[in-house]
Amino acid sequence: MSEIRFSLNVSAVLVAVLLLLALLLPKVAYCSATRTVDYLYIDAGEGDSSGGHAAIRFGADTFHFQYFDGGLLRAVREDSAHVEFKYRFLGNRTVYVSPIEVDEETYQLLRDRFNHRFLLQNQQFALLDSVKADLGLIESLLGFYDGKPDSQNPNNIVVEIRAAGLFLTDNVGKSDAIAEESPVLRRLVARMADLYGVEYLAQKQASVERAIRRLKPTEWDLSQVNLAEDKFPTGAYSFASRYRDLQTMRVALEVLRLGRSLRPEAEVRLESAEFQLDQTQLLQFKRYARKLSDEILALVESERPDWGFPLLVAMARLNAIERSIQTGQLVFVDTFDREAKRVDSRDLDRYQAAFQSLLGEARADFLAQKAKLYSMPVIDEFAYARFESAANLYAELSLGLQKGRPIRIFDGNLMPVRQARLFSSSMPRLDSVELQLASANASAFQVAYSSSVAGLYPYDLLSRNCVSEIFRVIDSAFADSINRDAVASPSGNALTIGVRTESKHRLGGYVDAKLVNAIPYVSAERVNSAYRVGVERELPSYRKMMLQQIYRKNNGLLTYLKESNTLTSSLYTRNPDDSLFIFFTDDAVVPRPLYGSVNLLAGLAQSLAGVFLSPLDGGQTLLNGVKGFSMSLPELVFFNMRKGSYRFQPYHRLMSPHRVASGE
């Protein structure tokens, strides 16, 4: 009997264990599938979104809504690390992260819907840009045919060609003398003649010329102007786009035929051991030169309508690689745009430490890209473009700091796009009647389409802002998931119970972004109280983060007094983008009204000085003073605005310890 009882007890224990596992397994599975969607609240500051900003983050991608000219609110998708760097370390604004716990299905549902909104708006606004470009071209052609051509060359019209500036100067015609021929392009032309015949290139040019002459304006369909938030517009390969692409082909073929070499200012090189090539690297570059030559031949034969630009870029890179092989030293195509922003010598002196850090980062990135490139069995275009971009930035910073010359700056990786404004006798054969009809059609479409866009995406401080759109997109995703017409109209009608129920099921609650909830700070509080939020995180602004380090080493009254104001602070260098203020108020709560009063007086003094300086500076000092005065008023009621911002910061040094915070 005891053995039977023992067996029964063991069985009971096993059953209990199995039941417990059965109860726990679904939770374990749920936890393993759980992901987080981060709701970001960016606190108030003097720059853009001065009253605070909101965004939603899905790992490496962050979506937010911004005000654009014309009173429009548009979706923006940015790299999450870039968003964090821009607001925390340049804007000096604290970011508060609310991680909303969701399952995989909800994560993908929401991410896809935000991405859909971003892509949809991009296409809608691209169509608006297309019709505007068409009108500009039509007006230029009308001016030409009305007997008002450019005074310098009455037989031509001016066109701006991307990447042509790598080979040609503005206003260069076909007959201009060539300063230096490109042997590698000459060899390529000879190879083309062997493959396709000696007349091939001339025939290709004639074909492009005929296509330009036969161009007809786009017939814009007025029935397509009624836009919707869930429907992509019908795209159009517009008149201006076709004209631009054909003109780019024409110039590219002419550069190839004449064997143009790169202009000296379009070449980038640095007298440094890091730019030297050894024999193994020379062989690798020779292989890549052969590959590029094959790609150029394929581009000329391509059926794609926009092969002119990539052909110019490929020929420019082939020239640079050929020069590298000849000299044994790396030579690159200049990737900076002609209109690139420049840092003048005054800013170089003011931000010397920051630029030395940026130079170190640029060098490290260049060496890393160089190591990746040389480790590849065959160089590919993507790797070479990253290498080229890193080399440009390193050389620009190095030469600028060495010689004290203005430094050009850019974000990310750029293609060689140096434009040239060129005269062209090639133009569509259109009479004035055709052009006037086309102008009337494009103008009518533009007016109607602009009105439709403005009605669909209006900005309103209280009802349609960076907060409200996030929750409208979330609601639209849930409405689709339950297959009901549950999305409110732009007028703000109440959502159905179904969407609220779906939100509670998927997110743990529901947030209605109306009235006070549309304020960024309040929205973050509502998200934290309504949704299934994990451990909230505060990502301190640059100044707050650095203050924490200073106070750990030397926490005393003298340190506080030194860092409390812009006159003696070791962490802040006067930034002309910031209006005049004396005291920081982001880390001073109790004395904030007192500090705000001093800042208020500083703004008032600057405004008064601006009245007298207006004839000299066009009212800029007065404008800055008024701005400073208005930004100090909230500090009197304990609301912080004056933090100061930073023009230049070392990206990798600041971001590397914080990659986890950015969802990377």
C-alpha positions in Angstrom: 0.0 0.0 0.0 2.9 2.4 0.8 4.4 1.7 -2.6 1.0 2.5 -4.2 0.7 5.7 -2.2 4.3 6.6 -3.2 3.5 6.1 -6.9 0.3 8.2 -6.6 2.2 10.9 -4.8 4.9 10.9 -7.5 2.2 11.0 -10.2 0.4 13.9 -8.5 3.7 15.8 -8.4 4.4 15.2 -12.1 0.9 16.3 -13.0 1.3 19.5 -10.9 4.6 20.2 -12.6 3.1 19.6 -16.0 0.2 21.9 -15.2 2.6 24.6 -13.9 4.6 24.3 -17.1 1.5 24.6 -19.2 0.6 27.8 -17.4 4.1 29.2 -17.6 4.9 28.3 -21.2 2.5 30.8 -22.8 4.0 33.5 -20.7 7.5 32.5 -21.6 6.5 32.4 -25.3 4.9 35.8 -24.9 8.0 37.2 -23.3 10.3 35.8 -25.9 8.1 37.4 -28.6 7.8 40.8 -26.8 9.3 43.8 -28.4 9.3 47.5 -27.5 8.2 50.5 -29.4 9.8 53.6 -27.9 7.7 56.7 -27.4 10.2 59.7 -27.2 9.5 63.0 -25.5 12.2 65.6 -26.3 12.0 68.5 -23.8 11.5 72.1 -24.8 14.3 74.2 -26.2 15.1 77.3 -28.1 15.4 75.8 -31.6 12.9 73.8 -33.7 9.9 72.4 -31.8 10.6 74.9 -29.0 7.6 73.7 -26.9 8.9 70.1 -26.9 8.8 67.3 -29.5 7.5 63.8 -29.7 8.6 60.8 -31.9 8.2 57.1 -32.1 11.1 54.7 -32.5 11.3 51.2 -34.0 14.9 50.1 -33.4 17.1 51.8 -35.9 14.3 53.9 -37.4 12.6 56.9 -35.8 9.5 58.5 -37.2 8.3 62.0 -36.3 6.2 64.8 -37.8 7.6 68.2 -38.5 6.3 71.6 -39.6 7.2 72.5 -43.2 6.9 75.8 -45.1 3.3 76.4 -46.2 1.8 75.3 -42.9 2.2 71.6 -43.7 2.9 68.7 -41.3 5.0 65.9 -42.8 6.2 62.6 -41.7 10.0 62.2 -41.4 11.9 59.0 -41.0 15.5 59.2 -39.6 18.2 57.0 -38.3 17.6 56.7 -34.6 21.1 57.4 -33.6 21.1 60.5 -35.7 17.9 61.7 -34.0 19.4 61.2 -30.6 22.6 63.0 -31.5 20.8 65.9 -33.1 18.5 66.6 -30.1 20.7 65.5 -27.2 24.2 66.6 -28.2 23.6 69.4 -30.7 20.3 70.7 -29.4 21.3 70.0 -25.8 17.8 68.6 -25.0 17.0 65.7 -22.7 15.2 62.8 -24.3 12.7 60.7 -22.2 12.1 57.2 -23.5 8.9 55.3 -22.7 9.3 51.7 -24.0 5.9 50.3 -24.9 5.8 46.5 -24.6 4.2 44.9 -27.6 4.1 41.5 -29.3 5.8 40.9 -32.7 2.6 41.3 -34.7 1.8 44.7 -33.2 5.4 45.8 -33.6 5.3 45.0 -37.3 1.8 46.4 -37.7 2.7 49.8 -36.3 6.1 50.0 -38.0 4.6 49.2 -41.4 1.9 51.8 -40.9 4.4 54.6 -40.0 6.6 53.6 -42.9 3.6 53.6 -45.2 2.7 57.1 -44.1 6.2 58.3 -44.7 6.5 56.7 -48.2 3.0 57.9 -49.2 3.7 61.5 -48.3 7.0 61.4 -50.0 5.4 60.3 -53.2 2.6 62.9 -52.9 5.0 65.7 -52.3 7.3 64.5 -55.1 4.4 64.8 -57.5 3.9 68.4 -56.4 7.6 69.1 -56.9 7.4 67.6 -60.4 4.6 69.9 -61.5 6.5 72.9 -60.1 9.6 71.8 -62.1 7.5 71.4 -65.2 6.2 75.0 -64.9 9.7 76.3 -64.4 10.9 74.6 -67.6 7.9 75.7 -69.6 8.4 79.3 -68.5 12.1 79.1 -69.5 11.1 77.8 -73.0 8.4 80.4 -73.4 11.0 83.1 -72.6 13.4 81.6 -75.1 10.8 81.4 -77.9 9.5 84.8 -77.2 12.8 86.3 -78.2 14.2 86.7 -74.8 17.1 84.2 -74.6 20.2 84.5 -72.4 22.1 87.6 -73.5 25.5 85.8 -73.5 24.5 83.2 -76.0 21.3 83.9 -78.0 21.3 80.4 -79.6 21.3 78.4 -76.4 19.3 77.8 -73.2 20.9 77.3 -69.7 20.6 73.8 -68.1 21.9 72.7 -64.7 23.5 69.2 -64.9 24.4 67.2 -61.8 27.9 65.8 -61.8 28.8 67.7 -64.9 30.8 70.2 -62.8 33.3 67.4 -62.2 34.5 67.8 -65.8 33.2 71.2 -67.0 32.9 74.7 -65.8 29.8 76.8 -65.9 28.8 78.1 -69.4 31.2 75.8 -71.2 30.2 74.9 -74.8 31.2 71.9 -77.0 33.9 73.8 -78.9 35.9 74.8 -75.8 39.5 73.6 -75.7 40.3 70.6 -73.4 42.9 71.4 -70.8 43.9 67.8 -70.3 42.6 64.6 -71.9 41.8 61.5 -70.0 43.8 58.5 -71.3 41.4 56.0 -69.6 38.4 57.5 -71.3 40.2 57.6 -74.7 40.9 53.9 -74.3 37.3 53.3 -73.4 36.1 55.1 -76.5 38.4 53.0 -78.6 37.1 49.8 -77.0 33.5 51.0 -77.7 34.4 51.5 -81.3 35.9 48.0 -81.6 32.8 46.5 -80.0 30.0 48.5 -81.6 31.6 50.3 -84.6 33.2 53.6 -85.0 29.9 55.4 -85.5 28.3 54.0 -82.4 29.0 56.9 -80.1 27.9 59.5 -82.7 24.7 57.6 -83.4 24.0 57.4 -79.6 24.4 61.2 -79.3 22.1 61.8 -82.3 19.5 59.5 -80.8 19.5 61.5 -77.5 19.3 64.8 -79.5 16.3 63.5 -81.4 14.6 62.5 -78.1 15.1 66.0 -76.7 13.6 67.6 -79.8 10.6 65.3 -79.6 9.8 65.9 -76.0 6.2 66.9 -75.2 4.9 68.4 -71.9 3.1 66.3 -69.4 -0.6 66.3 -69.6 -1.6 66.7 -65.9 -4.8 64.9 -65.1 -7.0 67.1 -62.8 -9.0 64.0 -61.8 -5.9 62.9 -59.8 -5.8 65.8 -57.4 -8.1 64.4 -54.7 -5.6 62.8 -52.3 -6.1 60.4 -49.4 -4.0 59.3 -46.5 -4.2 55.7 -47.6 -3.7 55.9 -51.3 -0.6 56.4 -53.3 -0.9 58.9 -56.2 -0.3 57.9 -59.7 3.3 58.7 -60.4 4.4 60.7 -63.5 7.7 60.8 -65.3 7.3 64.5 -65.8 8.3 66.7 -68.7 11.1 68.4 -66.6 12.4 65.0 -65.4 12.6 63.6 -68.9 14.3 66.8 -70.1 16.8 66.8 -67.2 17.6 63.1 -67.8 18.1 63.5 -71.5 20.3 66.6 -71.1 22.4 64.7 -68.6 22.8 61.9 -71.1 23.8 64.4 -73.8 26.5 65.9 -71.6 27.8 62.6 -70.4 28.2 61.3 -73.9 30.0 64.5 -74.9 32.4 64.1 -71.9 33.0 60.6 -73.0 33.5 61.5 -76.7 35.9 64.3 -75.9 37.8 62.2 -73.3 37.5 64.9 -70.6 39.6 64.6 -67.5 38.6 65.6 -64.0 38.9 69.3 -63.2 41.7 69.9 -60.7 39.3 71.2 -58.1 37.2 68.1 -58.4 40.1 65.9 -57.2 40.8 65.2 -53.6 44.2 64.0 -52.3 46.2 64.3 -49.2 50.0 64.2 -48.8 49.9 61.5 -46.2 51.2 57.9 -45.8 47.7 56.8 -45.2 46.9 57.8 -48.8 49.8 55.7 -50.3 49.1 52.5 -52.2 51.2 49.4 -52.0 51.5 46.8 -54.8 48.7 44.6 -53.6 46.3 47.6 -53.4 47.4 48.8 -56.8 46.4 45.5 -58.3 43.1 45.7 -56.5 42.5 49.1 -58.0 43.4 48.0 -61.5 40.8 45.2 -61.2 38.2 47.8 -60.0 39.1 50.1 -63.0 38.4 47.2 -65.4 35.1 46.5 -63.6 34.1 50.2 -63.8 35.0 50.3 -67.5 32.6 47.3 -68.1 29.9 49.1 -66.1 30.3 52.3 -68.2 29.8 50.3 -71.4 26.7 48.6 -69.9 25.3 52.0 -68.8 25.6 53.5 -72.3 23.6 50.4 -73.6 21.1 50.6 -70.7 17.4 51.0 -71.2 16.9 52.9 -68.0 15.9 56.5 -68.7 18.3 58.1 -66.2 21.7 56.6 -67.0 23.4 59.9 -67.7 24.1 60.8 -64.0 25.5 57.4 -63.0 27.6 57.5 -66.2 29.1 60.8 -65.3 29.8 59.6 -61.7 31.4 56.3 -63.0 33.6 58.2 -65.5 34.7 60.6 -62.7 35.6 57.7 -60.4 37.4 55.9 -63.3 39.5 59.0 -63.8 40.3 59.2 -60.1 41.3 55.6 -59.9 43.5 55.9 -63.0 45.2 58.8 -61.4 45.7 56.8 -58.2 47.3 54.0 -60.2 49.6 56.3 -62.0 50.8 58.2 -58.9 50.6 55.4 -56.3 48.6 57.7 -54.1 44.9 57.7 -53.5 43.0 60.3 -55.5 39.3 60.7 -55.0 36.4 62.6 -56.6 35.2 65.5 -54.6 31.8 64.5 -53.1 30.9 68.0 -51.7 28.1 69.9 -53.3 28.9 73.3 -54.7 26.4 74.8 -52.2 27.9 72.9 -49.2 27.8 74.8 -46.0 31.2 76.1 -44.8 32.7 76.7 -41.4 34.7 79.9 -41.5 38.0 80.6 -39.7 36.3 82.3 -36.7 34.2 79.2 -36.0 37.4 77.0 -36.4 39.1 79.0 -33.7 36.0 79.1 -31.5 35.4 75.3 -31.7 39.0 74.2 -32.1 38.6 71.3 -29.6 35.5 70.0 -31.2 37.1 70.1 -34.7 40.2 68.2 -33.5 37.8 65.5 -32.1 36.0 65.5 -35.4 39.3 65.1 -37.3 40.2 62.1 -35.1 36.8 60.5 -35.8 37.1 61.2 -39.5 40.6 59.6 -39.6 39.4 56.6 -37.7 36.4 56.2 -40.1 38.6 56.6 -43.1 41.0 53.9 -41.9 38.1 51.6 -41.0 36.5 52.0 -44.5 40.0 51.6 -46.0 40.5 48.3 -44.2 37.1 47.0 -45.3 37.8 47.9 -48.9 41.2 46.3 -49.0 39.9 43.1 -47.4 37.4 42.6 -50.3 38.3 40.2 -53.0 36.6 42.5 -55.5 35.7 46.1 -54.8 32.0 46.9 -55.1 30.3 50.3 -55.7 28.7 50.5 -52.3 32.0 49.9 -50.4 33.9 52.3 -52.7 31.3 55.0 -52.2 31.6 54.7 -48.4 35.4 54.8 -48.7 35.2 57.8 -51.0 33.0 59.7 -48.7 35.2 59.0 -45.6 38.3 60.1 -47.5 36.6 63.3 -48.5 35.6 64.2 -45.0 39.1 63.3 -43.6 40.9 65.3 -46.2 38.6 68.3 -45.9 39.0 68.5 -42.1 42.8 67.8 -42.2 43.5 70.4 -44.9 41.1 73.0 -43.3 42.7 72.7 -39.9 46.3 72.7 -41.3 45.8 75.7 -43.6 43.1 77.6 -41.6 40.8 77.6 -44.7 36.9 77.3 -44.5 35.8 73.7 -44.0 32.9 72.3 -46.0 30.5 70.1 -44.0 27.9 67.5 -44.8 26.0 64.7 -43.1 26.2 61.1 -44.2 27.5 59.7 -47.5 27.2 61.7 -50.6 27.6 61.0 -54.3 29.8 63.2 -56.4 27.1 65.7 -57.5 29.0 68.9 -58.4 26.6 70.7 -60.7 27.5 72.8 -63.8 25.3 75.4 -65.5 25.7 74.8 -69.2 24.4 76.4 -72.4 22.6 73.9 -74.7 21.2 74.4 -78.1 19.3 71.1 -77.7 15.7 71.8 -76.7 12.2 70.5 -77.4 10.7 71.7 -80.6 7.5 73.3 -79.3 5.7 76.3 -80.5 4.4 79.0 -78.2 0.8 77.8 -78.4 1.8 74.3 -77.2 3.8 75.8 -74.4 1.0 78.2 -73.3 -1.5 75.3 -73.2 0.9 73.2 -71.2 1.5 76.1 -68.8 -2.2 76.6 -68.3 -2.6 72.8 -67.6 0.3 72.6 -65.2 -0.8 75.7 -63.4 -4.3 74.5 -62.9 -3.0 71.1 -61.6 -0.6 72.8 -59.3 -3.2 75.0 -57.7 -5.7 72.2 -57.3 -3.1 69.7 -56.0 -1.5 72.2 -53.6 -5.0 72.8 -52.2 -5.6 69.1 -51.8 -2.2 68.6 -50.0 -2.9 71.6 -47.7 -6.3 70.2 -46.8 -4.9 66.7 -46.1 -1.8 67.7 -44.0 -2.5 71.0 -42.3 -0.5 72.0 -39.3 -2.3 73.3 -36.2 -0.5 74.0 -32.9 -3.3 72.4 -30.8 -5.0 69.8 -33.0 -2.6 68.7 -35.8 1.0 68.6 -34.5 3.9 66.3 -33.8 1.9 64.5 -31.1 -1.6 64.1 -32.6 -0.2 62.6 -35.9 1.6 59.8 -34.0 -1.7 58.7 -32.4 -3.7 59.2 -35.6 -1.3 56.8 -37.3 -1.6 54.3 -34.5 -5.4 54.5 -34.6 -5.4 54.0 -38.4 -3.3 50.9 -38.0 -5.7 49.4 -35.5 -8.7 50.4 -37.6 -7.3 48.4 -40.5 -6.5 45.5 -38.2 -10.1 45.1 -37.3 -11.3 45.7 -40.8 -13.6 48.6 -39.9 -13.9 52.2 -41.0 -12.8 53.4 -37.6 -10.5 56.3 -38.4 -11.6 59.8 -37.6 -11.9 62.4 -40.3 -9.5 65.3 -40.4 -12.1 67.3 -38.5 -11.4 65.1 -35.4 -14.6 63.0 -35.0 -14.5 60.4 -32.2 -12.9 57.0 -33.0 -15.0 53.9 -32.7 -15.1 51.7 -29.7 -13.4 49.0 -31.8 -10.2 51.0 -32.2 -10.1 51.8 -28.5 -10.6 48.1 -27.6 -7.9 47.1 -30.1 -5.5 49.6 -28.5 -6.2 48.4 -25.0 -5.6 44.8 -26.2 -2.4 45.5 -28.1 -0.9 48.4 -26.0 -2.5 48.1 -22.7 -4.6 51.2 -23.0 -5.7 54.1 -25.3 -4.5 57.7 -25.7 -6.7 60.2 -27.3 -4.4 63.0 -28.6 -6.9 65.8 -28.3 -6.7 69.1 -26.5 -4.3 68.9 -23.6 -3.0 65.4 -24.6 -1.6 67.0 -27.8 1.0 68.8 -25.7 4.2 66.8 -26.0 5.0 66.7 -22.3 1.4 65.7 -21.4 1.3 63.1 -24.1 4.4 61.4 -22.5 2.6 61.3 -19.2 -0.5 59.8 -20.8 1.5 57.2 -22.6 3.2 56.2 -19.3 -0.1 55.9 -17.5 -2.2 54.3 -20.3 0.1 52.0 -22.2 2.0 48.9 -21.1 5.3 50.7 -20.5 8.4 49.1 -19.2 11.2 50.9 -17.3 11.3 54.6 -18.4 14.7 56.0 -19.3 16.0 59.6 -19.2 18.7 60.3 -21.8 20.3 63.5 -20.4 21.3 66.4 -22.6 24.9 67.0 -23.4 25.3 69.6 -20.7 23.5 67.6 -18.0 25.6 64.5 -18.9 28.9 66.5 -18.6 27.7 68.2 -15.4 27.2 64.8 -13.8 30.9 63.9 -14.7 32.2 67.3 -13.3 30.2 67.0 -10.1 31.5 63.5 -9.5 35.0 64.9 -9.5 34.4 68.3 -7.9 31.0 68.9 -6.4 31.1 72.2 -4.7 29.5 75.7 -4.7 32.3 77.2 -6.8 31.8 74.5 -9.4 28.1 75.2 -9.5 28.6 79.0 -9.7 31.1 78.5 -12.6 28.9 76.2 -14.6 25.6 78.0 -13.9 26.1 80.8 -16.5 27.3 81.3 -20.1 30.1 83.7 -19.1 32.2 81.3 -17.1 30.9 77.8 -18.1 33.6 75.3 -19.3 30.9 73.3 -21.1 29.4 76.0 -23.3 30.9 78.1 -26.1 28.7 81.0 -27.3 26.7 79.7 -30.2 25.4 82.5 -32.6 22.3 80.3 -33.2 21.2 80.9 -29.6 19.7 84.2 -28.5 21.5 86.0 -25.7 21.1 84.7 -22.2 23.1 84.6 -19.0 21.9 81.7 -16.8 21.2 78.1 -17.7 17.9 77.1 -16.2 17.6 73.4 -17.2 19.3 72.2 -13.9 18.1 75.0 -11.7 14.5 74.6 -10.5 14.1 76.7 -7.4 16.1 79.7 -8.6 14.7 79.4 -12.1 12.4 82.5 -11.9 15.3 84.6 -10.6 17.7 83.3 -13.4 14.8 83.8 -15.9 14.5 87.5 -14.8 18.2 88.1 -15.6 17.8 86.3 -19.0 14.7 88.5 -19.6 16.6 91.7 -19.0 19.4 90.4 -21.3 16.9 89.8 -24.0 15.4 93.3 -23.5 18.9 94.9 -23.6 19.7 93.1 -26.8 16.3 94.2 -28.3 17.1 97.9 -27.5 20.5 97.6 -29.0 19.0 96.0 -32.0 16.8 99.1 -32.6 19.9 101.2 -33.2 21.8 98.5 -35.1 18.9 97.7 -37.5 20.3 100.0 -40.3 23.6 98.0 -40.1 22.4 94.4 -39.7 19.0 94.4 -41.2 17.3 94.0 -37.8 19.0 90.7 -37.0 20.1 91.8 -33.5 16.6 93.1 -32.8 15.1 89.8 -33.9 17.5 87.8 -31.7 16.7 90.1 -28.7 13.0 89.7 -29.1 13.4 85.9 -29.4 15.6 85.8 -26.3 13.0 87.9 -24.3 10.1 85.6 -25.3 12.1 82.4 -24.6 12.8 83.7 -21.0 9.2 84.5 -20.1 8.3 80.8 -19.4 11.2 80.6 -16.9 9.4 83.0 -14.7 6.8 80.3 -14.1 9.4 77.5 -13.6 9.3 76.2 -17.3 12.8 75.8 -18.7 13.7 76.9 -22.3 17.2 78.3 -22.1 19.7 75.4 -22.4 22.1 76.6 -25.1 23.0 74.5 -28.1 26.1 73.2 -29.8 27.0 73.7 -33.5 29.7 71.0 -33.6 30.2 67.8 -31.6 32.2 64.6 -32.0 29.6 62.1 -33.1 31.3 58.8 -32.3 32.9 59.9 -29.0 29.5 60.9 -27.7 27.3 58.2 -29.3 29.4 55.1 -28.9 28.6 54.6 -25.2 24.9 55.2 -25.9 24.2 52.9 -28.8 21.9 50.7 -26.7 19.8 53.8 -25.8 19.2 54.3 -29.5 17.8 50.8 -30.0 20.9 49.6 -31.9 
